[in-house]
Amino acid sequence: MLTMFGLELMEEAVYREMRASPAPAAEEIADRLAVALDQVRACLDRLVELGLLRHSFEVPGRFAVVDPILSLQQSLAGQHEELMRRQRRIAETHAEVVRLLMSGASGLSGRVEQVERLLGMDEVQCRVDRLAGQATREVLTFRPGGAQSAPELMAARRNDAALLSRAVSIRTVGTDTDSYDAATMAHVHWLNSNGGQFRSSATPLPRMILVDGSVALVPVDPENTTAGALHVTDPGLVAPMVVLFEQTWSLATPLDAQRPAAGDTLNGTERALLRLVANGCTDAAAAGQLHVSHRTARRMMAALMERLGARSRFEAGVKAARLGWL
């Protein structure tokens, strides 16, 4: 079960020493494990941070062991609360961006140099091509769902290839990726395999392109992206868009960990195994409840971790919950 916390070998060894009764002092552990005292103290601090140890109420300066199941439950609850807080911040930032864009568009006549209106898709594409040629650091994009036309994909491939060849970072967040057609998804995979980064988000967001943190392209009408776009260079408008992107990116799911296709679903035993492990069961204990062999349970868990792209059982539980598998 300790692997679910992502413990290093030395941290796990120190934790097992601490489970003795009474719990030994740091100096005793260092002697038993034949390691430096500072290394043991660093492990103890890490175990306290993970909630596996707490400061002793009986002996000042010493530690007491916490039930690992309780620690796991508290950790998952804390992660859930943090995800909720970050999602609320994204919603608040999104609302602020919309408000600023509306105020910027309504005051367009006095701010021609900072907010320019581009009419029609051809004019917008010309501006995208120009910005792609001028970018020196990074291009950040929100790409909503739906199929892209062949000309759009050709232009995207041309611009993205040129950017990557100049070592310009490309990060894209796709929304409603289930509605992408095969050609659009093929471009996403090409981008990801050639140095770009793509993540998916369940949050509905408008189309947006940010270049070097100083220029933004957003639709004139979010409901009709063919109507044109606003080319924004006003720092007061661009800055919150960058914040919105970074907040969304931090919660989005990497391409290799997206929800599986419809034909790649969990069966009942796999789902039950994930739930048992998330609740703190070892592979052996889960095998007993599922009436399968220990080897079978271990093999199933390894396969699930590979599908989730997880390096530990704890990470597998978090990712499975995010994908709706639990």
C-alpha positions in Angstrom: 0.0 0.0 0.0 2.9 2.4 0.7 3.6 2.5 -3.0 0.4 4.5 -3.4 2.1 7.4 -1.6 5.0 7.4 -4.1 7.6 6.8 -1.3 11.3 6.4 -2.1 13.0 3.3 -0.9 14.7 5.1 2.0 11.4 6.8 3.0 9.7 3.5 3.1 12.4 1.9 5.1 12.3 4.7 7.7 8.5 4.4 7.9 8.7 0.7 8.6 11.2 1.4 11.3 8.8 3.9 12.8 6.1 1.3 13.0 8.0 -0.4 15.9 6.6 0.0 19.4 7.8 2.3 20.9 8.8 4.3 17.8 12.6 4.7 17.7 14.4 8.0 17.7 16.0 9.3 14.5 19.5 8.4 15.8 18.4 4.8 16.3 17.0 4.5 12.8 20.2 5.9 11.3 22.2 3.3 13.2 19.9 0.4 12.1 19.8 1.5 8.5 23.5 2.5 8.4 22.7 5.9 6.9 23.4 9.5 7.8 21.2 11.1 10.5 20.4 14.1 8.2 19.0 11.6 5.6 16.8 10.0 8.2 15.5 13.4 9.4 14.7 14.4 5.8 12.7 11.2 5.4 10.8 11.9 8.6 9.9 15.4 7.4 8.7 13.9 4.1 6.6 11.3 6.0 5.0 14.1 8.1 4.3 16.1 4.9 2.5 13.0 3.4 0.5 12.5 6.6 2.0 9.2 7.4 3.6 10.5 10.6 2.6 13.2 13.1 4.3 14.9 16.0 4.0 12.8 19.2 1.7 14.1 22.0 3.6 12.0 24.5 7.3 12.6 23.7 8.3 16.1 22.5 10.5 16.1 19.5 9.4 12.6 18.5 6.9 11.3 15.9 4.0 8.8 16.0 2.7 6.7 13.1 -0.6 7.5 11.4 -2.8 4.8 10.0 -1.9 4.8 6.2 -5.6 4.3 5.2 -6.5 7.4 7.1 -3.6 9.3 5.5 -4.7 8.2 2.0 -8.3 9.2 2.6 -7.2 12.7 3.9 -4.8 13.1 0.9 -7.5 12.3 -1.6 -9.9 14.6 0.1 -7.3 17.4 0.1 -6.6 16.9 -3.6 -10.3 17.0 -4.3 -10.7 20.2 -2.4 -7.8 21.7 -4.2 -9.2 20.7 -7.6 -12.5 22.4 -6.7 -10.7 25.6 -5.6 -8.7 25.7 -8.9 -11.8 25.1 -11.0 -13.6 28.0 -9.2 -10.6 30.2 -9.9 -10.7 29.2 -13.6 -14.4 30.1 -13.7 -13.7 33.5 -12.0 -10.8 34.2 -14.4 -12.9 33.2 -17.4 -15.7 35.6 -16.3 -13.2 38.4 -15.8 -11.6 37.8 -19.3 -15.0 38.0 -20.9 -15.8 41.2 -19.1 -12.5 42.8 -20.1 -13.0 41.7 -23.7 -16.4 43.1 -23.9 -15.2 46.4 -22.4 -12.3 46.4 -24.9 -14.5 45.7 -27.9 -17.1 48.4 -26.9 -14.3 50.9 -26.6 -12.6 49.9 -29.8 -12.8 53.3 -31.5 -10.4 54.8 -29.0 -8.0 51.9 -28.9 -7.4 51.0 -32.5 -3.7 50.2 -31.9 -4.5 47.8 -29.0 -7.7 46.0 -30.1 -8.1 45.5 -33.9 -11.1 43.9 -35.5 -10.3 41.3 -38.2 -13.3 40.5 -40.5 -13.7 37.0 -42.1 -11.7 33.8 -41.9 -9.3 34.7 -44.6 -8.2 37.9 -42.8 -7.9 36.0 -39.6 -5.8 33.2 -41.1 -3.4 35.8 -42.6 -2.9 37.3 -39.2 -2.4 33.8 -37.7 0.3 33.1 -40.3 2.0 36.4 -39.6 2.0 35.9 -35.8 3.4 32.3 -36.3 6.3 33.8 -38.2 6.9 36.4 -35.5 6.7 34.2 -32.4 9.9 33.7 -30.5 9.0 32.0 -27.3 5.6 30.3 -27.1 2.2 29.9 -28.7 -0.7 28.9 -26.4 -4.1 27.8 -27.9 -7.6 26.8 -26.8 -9.0 24.5 -29.5 -12.7 23.8 -29.1 -14.3 20.6 -30.4 -15.5 19.9 -33.9 -13.7 19.0 -37.1 -11.3 21.4 -38.8 -11.4 21.8 -42.5 -8.6 20.5 -44.8 -7.2 24.1 -45.5 -7.2 24.8 -41.7 -5.3 21.7 -40.9 -2.8 22.3 -43.7 -2.2 25.9 -42.4 -1.9 24.6 -38.8 0.6 21.9 -39.9 2.7 24.5 -41.8 2.7 27.0 -39.0 3.3 24.5 -36.2 6.2 22.9 -38.1 7.8 26.3 -38.6 7.4 27.1 -34.9 8.8 23.9 -33.6 11.8 24.2 -36.0 12.6 27.5 -34.2 12.2 25.9 -30.8 9.1 27.9 -30.1 7.0 26.1 -27.4 3.5 25.1 -28.5 0.9 24.2 -25.8 -2.7 23.4 -26.8 -5.8 22.7 -24.6 -8.5 20.9 -26.5 -12.1 21.0 -25.3 -14.8 18.4 -26.3 -12.1 16.3 -27.9 -14.6 13.5 -28.5 -16.1 15.5 -31.3 -12.7 15.8 -33.2 -12.7 13.9 -36.5 -10.0 11.6 -37.6 -8.0 14.2 -39.5 -8.1 16.7 -36.6 -7.0 14.0 -34.2 -4.2 12.9 -36.5 -2.9 16.5 -36.4 -3.1 16.5 -32.6 -1.0 13.3 -32.5 1.5 14.7 -35.0 1.9 17.8 -32.9 2.4 15.8 -29.7 5.0 13.5 -31.2 7.0 16.4 -32.7 7.6 18.4 -29.6 4.3 20.2 -29.0 2.1 19.5 -26.0 -1.6 18.8 -26.0 -4.0 18.4 -23.1 -7.8 18.0 -23.0 -10.2 19.8 -20.7 -13.9 19.2 -19.9 -14.3 23.0 -19.3 -16.0 24.7 -22.3 -13.8 27.5 -23.4 -13.7 29.9 -26.4 -11.2 29.6 -29.2 -8.1 31.6 -28.3 -4.5 32.0 -29.5 -1.8 33.7 -27.3 1.6 34.5 -28.7 4.6 35.3 -26.5 2.3 36.4 -23.7 1.7 39.8 -25.5 -0.7 39.1 -28.3 -4.1 37.4 -28.3 -6.6 36.4 -31.0 -10.1 35.8 -29.9 -13.4 35.5 -31.8 -15.5 38.6 -32.4 -18.5 36.4 -31.8 -17.8 33.2 -29.7 -21.0 31.7 -31.2 -19.9 32.4 -34.8 -16.1 32.1 -35.2 -16.3 32.6 -38.9 -17.4 36.3 -38.3 -13.8 37.3 -37.5 -11.5 37.9 -34.6 -10.1 40.6 -32.3 -6.3 41.1 -32.4 -5.5 42.2 -28.9 -2.2 43.7 -27.7 -3.5 45.6 -24.7 -1.6 44.2 -21.7 -4.6 44.7 -19.4 -6.6 42.3 -21.6 -3.9 39.8 -22.6 -2.6 39.2 -19.0 -5.8 37.6 -17.7 -6.1 35.5 -20.8 -2.6 34.1 -20.0 -3.7 33.4 -16.4 -6.8 31.7 -17.7 -4.7 29.5 -20.0 -2.2 28.5 -17.3 -5.0 27.7 -14.8 -6.8 25.5 -17.4 -3.5 23.8 -18.5 -2.7 22.8 -14.9 -6.0 20.9 -14.6 -6.2 19.5 -18.1 -5.4 15.9 -18.9 -2.3 15.0 -21.0 -2.9 13.4 -24.3 -1.5 10.0 -23.2 -3.9 9.9 -20.2 -7.2 11.0 -21.9 -10.4 9.1 -21.5 -10.2 5.8 -23.5 -12.2 5.3 -26.6 -15.7 3.9 -26.4 -14.3 0.4 -27.1 -11.7 0.6 -24.3 -13.8 0.5 -21.2 -13.4 -1.1 -17.8 -15.1 -4.4 -17.0 -16.7 -5.0 -13.6 -13.7 -6.7 -12.0 -11.3 -4.0 -13.1 -13.5 -1.2 -11.7 -13.9 -3.1 -8.5 -10.2 -3.6 -8.2 -9.5 0.1 -8.7 -12.1 1.0 -6.0 -10.6 -1.5 -3.5 -7.0 -0.2 -4.1 -8.2 3.4 -3.9 -9.7 2.5 -0.5 -6.4 1.2 0.8 -6.5 -2.5 0.0 -3.3 -4.3 -1.0 -3.3 -6.5 -4.2 -3.6 -9.6 -2.0 -6.5 -8.2 0.0 -8.3 -7.1 -3.1 -7.7 -10.5 -4.7 -9.4 -12.2 -1.8 -12.5 -9.9 -2.1 -12.6 -10.4 -5.9 -12.1 -14.2 -5.6 -9.1 -14.1 -8.0 -5.5 -15.1 -7.4 -3.0 -12.6 -6.0 -1.0 -12.9 -9.3 -4.1 -12.1 -11.3 -4.9 -9.0 -9.2 -1.3 -7.8 -9.5 -1.3 -8.3 -13.2 -4.6 -6.5 -13.6 -3.4 -3.6 -11.5 -0.2 -3.3 -13.5 -2.2 -3.2 -16.8 -4.6 -0.5 -15.4 -1.6 1.6 -14.3 -0.1 1.3 -17.8 -3.5 2.4 -19.4 -3.7 5.4 -17.0 -0.1 6.4 -17.4 0.4 6.2 -13.7 3.7 5.5 -11.9 2.1 4.6 -8.5 -1.2 3.2 -7.2 -1.9 6.5 -5.6 -1.5 8.3 -8.9 -3.6 5.6 -10.6 -6.4 6.3 -8.1 -6.3 10.0 -8.7 -6.3 9.6 -12.5 -9.0 7.0 -12.4 -11.2 9.3 -10.4 -10.6 12.2 -12.8 -11.6 10.0 -15.7 -14.8 8.8 -14.0 -13.6 5.3 -13.6 -14.4 5.2 -9.8 
